[in-house]
Amino acid sequence: MNAPRVLYHMVRADFLERVRRYSFLVTLAGALYVAYAVAAEKVWIVVGNGYRGVYNSAWIGMLMTVCCSTFLSLAGFYIVKNSVQRDTDTRVGQILAATPMRKYFYTFAKTLSNFAILACMVVILMLAALAMQLIRAEGHSFSLWKLWAPFVFFALPTMLLTASVAVLFETLPVLRGGVGNVIYFFLWTLVLGLGATGLDDPSGLQLLYRSARGTLQALDPSSPENFHFSLTIGGEHAVRTFPWNGIDWTIHVLLVRLLWVGVAAGIALLASVFFHRFDPARSWRKRTAQVAPKAAEASPSEERPTPLPSAIPITAAHLTPLVRTSSNSRFMRLVTSELRLMRKGQRWWWYAGAAGFLVGQFVSPEPSVRSGFLLAAWIWPILLWSQMGCREARYATGSLLFSSERSLFRQLPALWTAGALIALLTGSGAGIRLALGSDWHSFAAWLAGSLFIPSLALALGIWSGSSKAFEAIYTVWWYLGPGHQIPGLDFMGTTPASSSPATYALAAVVLLTVSYWGRRTRLGYV
């Protein structure tokens, strides 16, 4: 086997297939918006007592690189985490399994194909940094090395690490689904937090912190030893600037960056250990589905086919006439069916966790503690909500479901009602406490949030055809908005200052309209 040639064609085929997807274009548009936000001073780094670096090649390159690494390492994971599953669904994996290709070769090829997609976005942001240098530069010096070196030594290793983690998650039985999509976000925040502990994180925040601190303390000895350093979105602008000429790329710094490349290669090699090589006998989902109880086995006499009669009388067939009933006569039965489908496969511990969060909402004396229980209660059913709108595409049941009478006007409201009931039930403790306490503003925010969540899930499921979009967007939104009580993003109304019930009630109506239009379009009514 000509390994380099096979590797090239595998990476190339994956790359060409993915760049034609809408998800790639959406993520690329998001990356370009980040570049615009940096150029428009909506995103910046504040160091010391309100300082930022002068917009020279070094500071623009590092600022754009940090934003690129943090944004693409999160959004890019959800874009590339489907390569192994796609080979399984398209049966290409069975063809590859019949070749002498080894497992580690396959996982390395998938890692490189993931990296090619993410590196393409990094190159686009490198060009955006060059444009920002020409537009917003505050100095006359221009250095392409200082502008692009952070992308090469920080952004690209981070993208390789993200690509390898995506392959590892796909080879692990528990993490390959929605649970892995949620866990990765918290893993991402943990890795970014390495910079706060003094370790050299993949994004380069810690190295930038040390370099900027040394430069600023040399210029302003009155600055404190542990001065403020943050990547800021919105808020107050820096009022003072200082010249920063970039990172000193020593051998130690380059070896640390090379270490992260080695970590990514090790993760890709570890993924080959768990990779089942498309063997259905080793797939835990199919294995459990194929296990049949011995009591159901038929005896040898029962396995004999019954002989057909020599002559089968032919009778006229009559179809049962379709009886038209009221469209609302079986609505609650449809809602019950949707609830049963959403809860299918949940274990006892899931119900125990939901019950624990509900009890905590009822018995917690402090409003802040009660908000914490509500915060946990509305992230717990995320895998139930993420099924909404995309279950038919996942299990190929759309042609069966949507062939029934008035499916658009009956199934869609029933599905949304089932999702809203889950939100209302899991958060009912906080809602009842707010109503009994006559805190009607917070109650309205709670009610708007319980309607907004299923509306968001339904719209993203219908338009994306996958559960991954809701799992990624909702987890980030939940963490930034209610988790940090940011005004405008807090859809739960965890504090009166950050709640905006009218906004999210209107957003729920808009999302429902978008969901209806998306389903109507996909069914061919438009």
VEXDREN-2710 file (C-alpha; in Angstrom, 1 decimal):
% VEXDREN-2710
k/r/px/py/pz
1/MET/0.0/0.0/0.0
2/ASN/1.4/3.4/-1.0
3/ALA/0.7/5.0/2.4
4/PRO/1.4/8.7/1.5
5/ARG/-0.8/8.5/-1.6
6/VAL/-3.6/6.8/0.3
7/LEU/-3.3/9.3/3.1
8/TYR/-3.4/12.3/0.7
9/HIS/-6.6/11.0/-1.1
10/MET/-8.4/10.3/2.2
11/VAL/-7.7/13.7/3.5
12/ARG/-8.6/15.3/0.2
13/ALA/-11.9/13.5/-0.1
14/ASP/-12.9/14.4/3.4
15/PHE/-11.9/18.0/2.9
16/LEU/-13.8/18.4/-0.4
17/GLU/-16.9/16.8/1.2
18/ARG/-17.0/19.0/4.2
19/VAL/-16.3/22.4/2.6
20/ARG/-19.5/22.0/0.6
21/ARG/-21.6/21.9/3.8
22/TYR/-23.6/24.7/5.1
23/SER/-22.1/24.1/8.6
24/PHE/-18.7/25.0/7.2
25/LEU/-19.9/28.2/5.7
26/VAL/-21.7/29.1/9.0
27/THR/-18.6/28.6/11.1
28/LEU/-16.5/30.5/8.6
29/ALA/-19.0/33.4/8.7
30/GLY/-18.7/33.3/12.5
31/ALA/-14.9/33.4/12.3
32/LEU/-15.1/36.3/10.0
33/TYR/-17.4/38.1/12.4
34/VAL/-14.9/37.5/15.2
35/ALA/-12.3/39.2/12.9
36/TYR/-14.7/42.1/12.3
37/ALA/-15.4/42.4/16.1
38/VAL/-11.6/42.6/16.7
39/ALA/-11.2/45.2/14.0
40/ALA/-14.2/47.2/15.3
41/GLU/-12.8/47.0/18.9
42/LYS/-15.8/45.0/20.2
43/VAL/-13.3/42.3/21.3
44/TRP/-9.9/43.2/22.9
45/ILE/-7.4/42.3/25.5
46/VAL/-7.1/44.5/28.6
47/VAL/-3.9/44.3/30.7
48/GLY/-2.8/46.1/33.8
49/ASN/-4.8/49.2/34.8
50/GLY/-6.7/49.7/31.6
51/TYR/-3.9/49.1/29.1
52/ARG/-4.0/47.5/25.7
53/GLY/-1.2/47.1/23.1
54/VAL/-0.6/49.5/20.3
55/TYR/-2.1/48.1/17.1
56/ASN/1.1/47.1/15.5
57/SER/1.8/43.8/13.7
58/ALA/2.7/41.9/16.8
59/TRP/-0.4/43.0/18.9
60/ILE/-2.8/42.6/16.0
61/GLY/-1.4/39.1/15.2
62/MET/-1.6/37.9/18.8
63/LEU/-5.0/39.4/19.4
64/MET/-6.4/37.8/16.3
65/THR/-4.7/34.5/17.1
66/VAL/-6.1/34.3/20.6
67/CYS/-9.6/35.0/19.3
68/CYS/-9.1/32.4/16.5
69/SER/-7.8/29.8/18.9
70/THR/-10.6/30.2/21.5
71/PHE/-13.5/30.5/18.9
72/LEU/-12.4/27.8/16.4
73/SER/-11.3/25.3/19.1
74/LEU/-14.9/25.3/20.3
75/ALA/-17.0/25.7/17.2
76/GLY/-14.6/23.8/15.0
77/PHE/-15.0/20.7/17.2
78/TYR/-18.7/20.4/16.4
79/ILE/-18.0/20.9/12.7
80/VAL/-15.4/18.1/12.4
81/LYS/-16.9/15.6/14.9
82/ASN/-18.7/13.5/12.3
83/SER/-16.0/12.0/10.0
84/VAL/-16.1/8.4/11.5
85/GLN/-19.8/8.4/11.8
86/ARG/-20.3/9.5/8.2
87/ASP/-18.1/6.6/7.0
88/THR/-20.4/4.3/9.1
89/ASP/-23.6/5.7/7.7
90/THR/-22.5/5.7/4.1
91/ARG/-21.0/2.2/4.4
92/VAL/-17.6/3.5/3.2
93/GLY/-16.2/2.2/6.5
94/GLN/-17.0/-1.4/5.5
95/ILE/-15.0/-1.0/2.3
96/LEU/-12.1/0.5/4.3
97/ALA/-12.3/-2.3/6.8
98/ALA/-11.7/-4.8/4.0
99/THR/-8.4/-3.2/3.1
100/PRO/-5.0/-3.8/4.8
101/MET/-5.3/-0.3/6.3
102/ARG/-4.4/-0.3/10.0
103/LYS/-6.4/1.4/12.7
104/TYR/-3.8/3.9/13.6
105/PHE/-3.5/4.9/10.0
106/TYR/-7.2/5.6/9.8
107/THR/-7.4/7.7/13.0
108/PHE/-4.3/9.7/11.8
109/ALA/-6.0/10.3/8.4
110/LYS/-9.2/11.4/10.1
111/THR/-7.2/13.7/12.4
112/LEU/-5.4/15.3/9.4
113/SER/-8.7/15.7/7.5
114/ASN/-10.2/17.5/10.5
115/PHE/-7.1/19.6/10.8
116/ALA/-7.3/20.6/7.1
117/ILE/-10.8/22.0/7.6
118/LEU/-9.8/24.0/10.7
119/ALA/-6.5/25.1/9.2
120/CYS/-8.4/26.5/6.2
121/MET/-10.3/28.8/8.6
122/VAL/-7.1/29.8/10.2
123/VAL/-5.7/30.9/6.9
124/ILE/-8.8/33.0/6.3
125/LEU/-8.3/34.7/9.6
126/MET/-4.6/35.3/8.8
127/LEU/-5.7/37.2/5.7
128/ALA/-8.2/39.1/7.9
129/ALA/-5.4/40.0/10.3
130/LEU/-3.4/41.4/7.3
131/ALA/-6.4/43.5/6.3
132/MET/-6.8/44.8/9.9
133/GLN/-3.1/45.7/9.8
134/LEU/-3.6/47.8/6.7
135/ILE/-6.8/49.5/8.1
136/ARG/-6.3/49.9/11.9
137/ALA/-2.5/50.0/12.3
138/GLU/-1.3/52.6/14.8
139/GLY/2.4/52.4/13.8
140/HIS/4.4/52.7/10.7
141/SER/6.3/49.5/11.1
142/PHE/5.0/46.4/9.4
143/SER/6.3/42.9/9.9
144/LEU/4.6/39.9/8.3
145/TRP/6.6/37.5/10.6
146/LYS/5.2/39.2/13.8
147/LEU/1.7/39.3/12.3
148/TRP/1.5/35.6/11.2
149/ALA/3.9/33.8/13.6
150/PRO/1.3/33.5/16.4
151/PHE/-1.0/31.8/13.9
152/VAL/1.6/29.3/13.0
153/PHE/2.8/28.5/16.6
154/PHE/-0.4/29.0/18.5
155/ALA/-3.5/28.6/16.3
156/LEU/-2.4/25.7/14.1
157/PRO/-1.3/23.4/17.1
158/THR/-4.6/24.2/18.8
159/MET/-6.5/23.2/15.7
160/LEU/-4.5/20.0/15.5
161/LEU/-5.3/19.2/19.1
162/THR/-9.0/19.9/18.5
163/ALA/-9.0/17.7/15.5
164/SER/-7.5/14.8/17.4
165/VAL/-9.9/15.2/20.3
166/ALA/-12.8/15.0/17.9
167/VAL/-11.6/11.7/16.5
168/LEU/-11.1/10.3/20.0
169/PHE/-14.6/11.3/21.0
170/GLU/-16.0/9.5/18.0
171/THR/-14.3/6.3/18.9
172/LEU/-15.5/6.2/22.5
173/PRO/-19.0/4.7/22.9
174/VAL/-20.3/7.2/25.5
175/LEU/-18.7/10.4/24.1
176/ARG/-19.6/9.9/20.4
177/GLY/-23.1/11.1/20.9
178/GLY/-24.8/14.1/22.6
179/VAL/-23.1/13.5/25.9
180/GLY/-19.7/14.0/24.3
181/ASN/-20.9/17.3/22.7
182/VAL/-21.8/18.6/26.1
183/ILE/-18.7/17.3/27.9
184/TYR/-16.4/18.8/25.3
185/PHE/-17.6/22.3/26.2
186/PHE/-16.6/21.9/29.8
187/LEU/-13.3/20.2/28.8
188/TRP/-12.7/23.3/26.6
189/THR/-13.3/25.7/29.5
190/LEU/-11.0/23.5/31.6
191/VAL/-8.1/23.7/29.1
192/LEU/-8.6/27.4/28.7
193/GLY/-8.3/27.7/32.4
194/LEU/-4.8/26.2/32.4
195/GLY/-3.6/29.7/31.5
196/ALA/-4.9/31.0/34.9
197/THR/-2.9/28.4/36.7
198/GLY/0.4/29.4/35.2
199/LEU/0.7/26.5/32.7
200/ASP/1.2/27.1/29.0
201/ASP/-2.2/26.5/27.5
202/PRO/-2.7/25.6/23.8
203/SER/-4.3/29.0/23.0
204/GLY/-1.2/31.0/24.2
205/LEU/-3.0/33.1/26.7
206/GLN/-0.4/32.4/29.5
207/LEU/2.5/33.2/27.3
208/LEU/0.9/36.4/26.1
209/TYR/0.2/37.3/29.8
210/ARG/3.8/36.8/30.8
211/SER/5.2/38.7/27.9
212/ALA/2.7/41.6/28.2
213/ARG/3.3/41.8/32.0
214/GLY/7.1/42.0/31.5
215/THR/6.8/44.7/28.9
216/LEU/4.3/46.8/30.8
217/GLN/6.2/46.6/34.1
218/ALA/9.3/47.8/32.4
219/LEU/7.3/50.8/31.1
220/ASP/5.2/51.4/34.2
221/PRO/6.9/50.2/37.4
222/SER/3.9/51.3/39.4
223/SER/1.7/48.6/37.9
224/PRO/0.9/45.8/40.4
225/GLU/2.6/42.5/40.2
226/ASN/-0.6/40.5/39.6
227/PHE/-2.3/43.0/37.3
228/HIS/-5.5/42.4/35.5
229/PHE/-5.4/40.4/32.2
230/SER/-8.5/39.5/30.3
231/LEU/-10.0/38.8/26.9
232/THR/-13.0/41.2/26.9
233/ILE/-16.2/41.2/24.9
234/GLY/-18.0/44.4/25.3
235/GLY/-17.7/46.5/28.4
236/GLU/-15.3/49.4/28.9
237/HIS/-12.5/50.0/26.5
238/ALA/-8.9/50.3/27.5
239/VAL/-7.9/53.9/28.1
240/ARG/-4.1/53.6/27.7
241/THR/-1.8/51.9/25.3
242/PHE/1.7/50.5/25.4
243/PRO/4.0/49.3/22.7
244/TRP/4.4/45.5/22.5
245/ASN/6.8/44.0/20.0
246/GLY/5.8/40.4/20.2
247/ILE/6.9/37.2/21.8
248/ASP/10.5/36.2/21.9
249/TRP/10.4/32.9/20.1
250/THR/13.0/31.0/22.1
251/ILE/13.8/27.3/21.9
252/HIS/11.9/26.7/25.1
253/VAL/8.8/28.4/23.7
254/LEU/9.0/26.4/20.4
255/LEU/9.5/23.2/22.3
256/VAL/6.4/23.8/24.3
257/ARG/4.4/24.4/21.2
258/LEU/5.9/21.2/19.7
259/LEU/4.8/19.4/22.8
260/TRP/1.2/20.2/22.1
261/VAL/1.6/18.8/18.6
262/GLY/2.9/15.6/20.2
263/VAL/-0.1/15.6/22.5
264/ALA/-2.4/15.8/19.5
265/ALA/-0.5/12.9/17.8
266/GLY/-0.8/10.8/21.0
267/ILE/-4.5/11.4/21.2
268/ALA/-4.9/10.3/17.6
269/LEU/-2.9/7.2/18.4
270/LEU/-5.1/6.6/21.6
271/ALA/-8.2/6.9/19.4
272/SER/-7.0/3.9/17.3
273/VAL/-7.1/1.7/20.5
274/PHE/-10.8/2.3/20.9
275/PHE/-11.6/2.3/17.2
276/HIS/-13.7/-0.8/16.3
277/ARG/-12.7/-0.8/12.6
278/PHE/-16.4/-0.8/11.6
279/ASP/-17.0/-4.2/13.0
280/PRO/-20.7/-4.5/13.8
281/ALA/-20.0/-7.3/16.3
282/ARG/-18.0/-4.8/18.4
283/SER/-20.4/-1.9/18.2
284/TRP/-22.1/-1.8/21.6
285/ARG/-25.3/-0.3/20.3
286/LYS/-25.8/-3.0/17.7
287/ARG/-24.6/-5.7/20.0
288/THR/-27.3/-4.9/22.6
289/ALA/-29.9/-4.6/19.9
290/GLN/-29.0/-8.0/18.5
291/VAL/-29.1/-9.9/21.8
292/ALA/-32.2/-12.0/22.0
293/PRO/-33.4/-13.9/25.1
294/LYS/-33.0/-17.7/24.9
295/ALA/-36.6/-18.1/25.8
296/ALA/-37.6/-16.6/22.5
297/GLU/-35.7/-19.1/20.5
298/ALA/-37.9/-21.3/18.5
299/SER/-37.6/-25.1/18.6
300/PRO/-36.5/-27.1/15.5
301/SER/-40.0/-28.2/14.9
302/GLU/-41.3/-24.6/15.0
303/GLU/-38.6/-23.4/12.6
304/ARG/-39.9/-25.6/9.7
305/PRO/-41.8/-23.5/7.2
306/THR/-45.5/-24.1/6.9
307/PRO/-46.3/-25.5/3.4
308/LEU/-48.4/-23.2/1.3
309/PRO/-51.8/-24.5/0.1
310/SER/-51.9/-25.6/-3.5
311/ALA/-54.5/-23.1/-4.4
312/ILE/-55.0/-19.7/-2.7
313/PRO/-58.4/-18.2/-3.3
314/ILE/-58.3/-14.7/-4.7
315/THR/-60.7/-12.3/-3.0
316/ALA/-61.4/-8.6/-3.7
317/ALA/-59.6/-6.2/-1.3
318/HIS/-61.4/-3.2/0.1
319/LEU/-59.6/-0.3/1.7
320/THR/-61.0/1.0/5.0
321/PRO/-62.3/4.5/4.4
322/LEU/-60.4/7.3/6.1
323/VAL/-62.6/8.8/8.8
324/ARG/-62.0/12.5/9.2
325/THR/-62.0/13.6/12.8
326/SER/-61.3/16.8/14.6
327/SER/-57.7/17.9/14.3
328/ASN/-57.5/18.3/18.1
329/SER/-59.3/15.0/19.1
330/ARG/-56.0/13.1/19.5
331/PHE/-53.7/15.9/20.2
332/MET/-52.9/14.9/23.8
333/ARG/-52.2/11.4/22.6
334/LEU/-49.7/12.8/20.1
335/VAL/-48.1/14.8/22.9
336/THR/-47.9/11.7/25.1
337/SER/-46.3/9.7/22.2
338/GLU/-43.7/12.5/21.7
339/LEU/-42.9/12.5/25.4
340/ARG/-42.4/8.7/25.3
341/LEU/-40.1/9.0/22.3
342/MET/-38.0/11.7/23.9
343/ARG/-37.7/9.8/27.2
344/LYS/-36.9/6.5/25.5
345/GLY/-33.6/4.9/26.7
346/GLN/-33.2/7.1/29.8
347/ARG/-31.9/5.2/32.8
348/TRP/-33.1/5.4/36.4
349/TRP/-30.2/7.7/37.4
350/TRP/-31.4/10.3/34.9
351/TYR/-34.8/10.4/36.6
352/ALA/-33.1/10.5/40.0
353/GLY/-31.0/13.5/39.0
354/ALA/-34.0/15.4/37.6
355/ALA/-35.9/14.6/40.8
356/GLY/-33.0/15.8/43.0
357/PHE/-32.8/19.1/41.1
358/LEU/-36.6/19.6/41.4
359/VAL/-36.5/18.9/45.2
360/GLY/-33.7/21.4/45.5
361/GLN/-35.8/24.1/43.9
362/PHE/-38.5/23.5/46.4
363/VAL/-36.5/23.3/49.6
364/SER/-33.6/25.8/49.0
365/PRO/-34.2/28.8/51.2
366/GLU/-32.0/31.3/49.3
367/PRO/-32.9/32.6/45.8
368/SER/-29.4/32.2/44.6
369/VAL/-29.3/28.5/45.6
370/ARG/-32.7/28.0/44.0
371/SER/-31.4/29.6/40.8
372/GLY/-28.4/27.2/40.9
373/PHE/-30.8/24.2/41.1
374/LEU/-32.8/25.6/38.2
375/LEU/-29.6/26.1/36.2
376/ALA/-28.8/22.4/36.7
377/ALA/-32.3/21.3/36.0
378/TRP/-32.4/23.0/32.6
379/ILE/-29.2/21.5/31.4
380/TRP/-30.0/18.0/32.5
381/PRO/-32.6/17.3/29.7
382/ILE/-30.5/18.8/26.9
383/LEU/-30.3/15.4/25.1
384/LEU/-34.1/15.2/25.2
385/TRP/-34.6/18.6/23.7
386/SER/-31.9/18.1/21.1
387/GLN/-34.0/15.3/19.4
388/MET/-36.7/17.8/18.5
389/GLY/-37.1/18.4/14.8
390/CYS/-34.3/16.1/13.7
391/ARG/-35.4/12.6/14.9
392/GLU/-37.1/11.9/11.6
393/ALA/-33.9/12.7/9.7
394/ARG/-31.8/10.6/12.0
395/TYR/-34.0/7.4/11.9
396/ALA/-35.3/8.0/8.3
397/THR/-38.9/7.9/9.4
398/GLY/-39.9/11.2/7.7
399/SER/-41.6/9.5/4.7
400/LEU/-43.7/7.4/7.1
401/LEU/-44.6/10.2/9.6
402/PHE/-45.3/13.0/7.2
403/SER/-47.5/10.8/5.0
404/SER/-50.3/11.0/7.6
405/GLU/-53.1/13.5/7.4
406/ARG/-52.3/17.1/8.5
407/SER/-48.9/16.0/9.9
408/LEU/-47.6/19.5/9.7
409/PHE/-50.4/21.0/11.8
410/ARG/-50.6/18.2/14.3
411/GLN/-47.2/16.7/14.8
412/LEU/-45.2/19.9/15.0
413/PRO/-47.3/21.5/17.8
414/ALA/-47.4/18.2/19.7
415/LEU/-43.6/18.0/19.5
416/TRP/-43.2/21.5/20.8
417/THR/-45.7/21.0/23.6
418/ALA/-43.8/17.9/24.7
419/GLY/-40.6/19.9/24.9
420/ALA/-42.2/22.7/26.7
421/LEU/-43.7/20.3/29.3
422/ILE/-40.3/18.9/30.0
423/ALA/-39.0/22.4/30.7
424/LEU/-42.0/23.3/32.8
425/LEU/-41.9/20.0/34.8
426/THR/-38.1/20.0/35.5
427/GLY/-38.2/23.7/36.5
428/SER/-41.6/23.7/38.2
429/GLY/-40.1/24.1/41.7
430/ALA/-38.6/27.5/40.9
431/GLY/-41.8/28.5/39.1
432/ILE/-44.1/27.6/42.0
433/ARG/-41.8/29.3/44.5
434/LEU/-41.8/32.5/42.4
435/ALA/-45.6/32.5/42.0
436/LEU/-46.2/31.9/45.7
437/GLY/-43.8/34.7/46.5
438/SER/-45.6/37.1/44.1
439/ASP/-42.4/37.8/42.2
440/TRP/-44.2/38.2/38.9
441/HIS/-41.3/39.6/37.0
442/SER/-39.0/36.7/37.8
443/PHE/-42.0/34.3/37.2
444/ALA/-42.5/35.8/33.7
445/ALA/-38.8/35.4/33.0
446/TRP/-39.0/31.7/34.1
447/LEU/-42.0/31.1/32.0
448/ALA/-40.5/32.8/28.9
449/GLY/-37.3/30.7/29.4
450/SER/-39.3/27.5/29.6
451/LEU/-41.0/28.3/26.3
452/PHE/-37.8/29.6/24.6
453/ILE/-35.7/26.4/25.2
454/PRO/-38.0/24.0/23.2
455/SER/-38.5/26.7/20.5
456/LEU/-34.8/27.0/20.0
457/ALA/-34.3/23.2/20.0
458/LEU/-37.1/22.8/17.4
459/ALA/-35.8/25.5/15.1
460/LEU/-32.2/24.3/15.2
461/GLY/-33.3/20.6/14.8
462/ILE/-35.4/21.3/11.7
463/TRP/-33.0/23.6/9.9
464/SER/-29.8/21.7/10.7
465/GLY/-31.2/18.2/10.5
466/SER/-28.9/17.3/13.5
467/SER/-29.0/17.4/17.2
468/LYS/-25.4/18.7/17.4
469/ALA/-26.3/22.3/16.6
470/PHE/-28.6/22.7/19.7
471/GLU/-26.3/20.8/22.0
472/ALA/-23.4/23.1/21.1
473/ILE/-25.3/26.4/21.0
474/TYR/-27.5/25.8/24.0
475/THR/-24.6/24.7/26.2
476/VAL/-22.5/27.8/25.4
477/TRP/-25.6/30.0/25.8
478/TRP/-26.5/28.4/29.1
479/TYR/-23.0/28.8/30.4
480/LEU/-22.5/32.4/29.4
481/GLY/-26.1/33.7/30.0
482/PRO/-27.7/32.2/33.0
483/GLY/-24.4/30.8/34.3
484/HIS/-22.7/34.2/34.5
485/GLN/-26.0/36.3/34.6
486/ILE/-25.0/38.4/31.6
487/PRO/-27.9/40.8/30.7
488/GLY/-29.4/40.0/27.3
489/LEU/-28.2/36.4/27.4
490/ASP/-29.9/35.2/30.6
491/PHE/-32.9/33.5/29.2
492/MET/-33.7/31.9/32.6
493/GLY/-34.0/35.2/34.5
494/THR/-31.6/34.0/37.3
495/THR/-31.4/37.6/38.6
496/PRO/-33.9/40.5/38.1
497/ALA/-31.2/42.7/36.6
498/SER/-30.2/40.2/33.9
499/SER/-33.7/39.0/33.0
500/SER/-35.6/40.1/30.0
501/PRO/-38.9/38.1/29.8
502/ALA/-40.5/40.0/26.9
503/THR/-37.4/39.5/24.7
504/TYR/-37.3/35.8/25.1
505/ALA/-41.1/35.4/24.9
506/LEU/-40.9/37.2/21.5
507/ALA/-37.9/35.1/20.6
508/ALA/-39.9/31.9/21.3
509/VAL/-42.7/33.1/18.9
510/VAL/-40.2/33.9/16.2
511/LEU/-38.4/30.6/16.6
512/LEU/-41.7/28.8/16.3
513/THR/-42.5/30.6/13.1
514/VAL/-39.1/29.8/11.8
515/SER/-39.7/26.1/12.7
516/TYR/-43.0/26.0/11.0
517/TRP/-41.6/27.6/7.8
518/GLY/-38.6/25.2/7.8
519/ARG/-40.8/22.1/8.1
520/ARG/-43.2/23.4/5.6
521/THR/-40.4/24.1/3.1
522/ARG/-38.8/20.7/3.6
523/LEU/-42.2/19.0/3.0
524/GLY/-42.5/20.7/-0.3
525/TYR/-45.4/23.0/0.5
526/VAL/-43.5/26.0/-0.7
END
